[in-house]
Amino acid sequence: MEKKEQLYEGKAKKVYATDDPELLIVSYKDDATAFNGKKKGTIAGKGIINNKMSNRLMARLEKEGVPTHFVEELNERETLVKKVKIVPLEVIVRNISTGSFSKRYGFPEGVVFDEPTVEYSYKNDELNDPLICDSHVLAMKLTTKEELQTIHDYALRVNEVLKAFWLSCGVTLVDFKLEFGRLADGTIILADEISPDTSRLWDAATGKKLDKDRFRQDLGGVEDAYQEIMGRLEAQLKA
């Protein structure tokens, strides 16, 4: 597969065209941002870990009935994916209160919810990705009612699968962000990535944070945390 011109560069990835109009190459960077780009830095080796982890988890989700954009891992940093038109929603699933949920509502951190919550943010950097409700999604025609239901159902299925997988690694899946896209025929599939950048992952025994919160909160040991979470994933997949 020939890598052609760069189409896009985001905070964590670059996207390239290929000789197939329905396939793209995603290249993962070591750049790190937080608070909608206000804090910037580098996490050595992050791109390699996020690429590999996202691919392995998406392959697992495919087997569990969640269609994804993943096609083939090309090398440590690059993956071949299906071309989609991204739905401008960030879909956040929460199992435990923390982060913006706790800040927004003045709610204690660390409360385990009886059921997972699903919330949507309008994907717009200039507006700081504001929270948006179902009826506003439909009013703005960001999705159809059927598409939004599909996205909601897939998000909960992803949570079900990944929560069980991470627990088998001795890790609690606290919350995570997903993005979805449409194929040329309109089919909704999971896109973007699943990684320590987009998930909160705590050691199940100690509560130690093994994700990008270590960068956000200046906790130190960021690279070590990424390496540890990747090591646990690979060990479990080999078990």
Summary of the structure (lengths in Angstrom):
residues: 239
radius of gyration: 17.2
end to end distance: 32.4
largest distance: 50.9
contacts: 718
relative contact order: 0.16
helix: 33%
strand: 34%
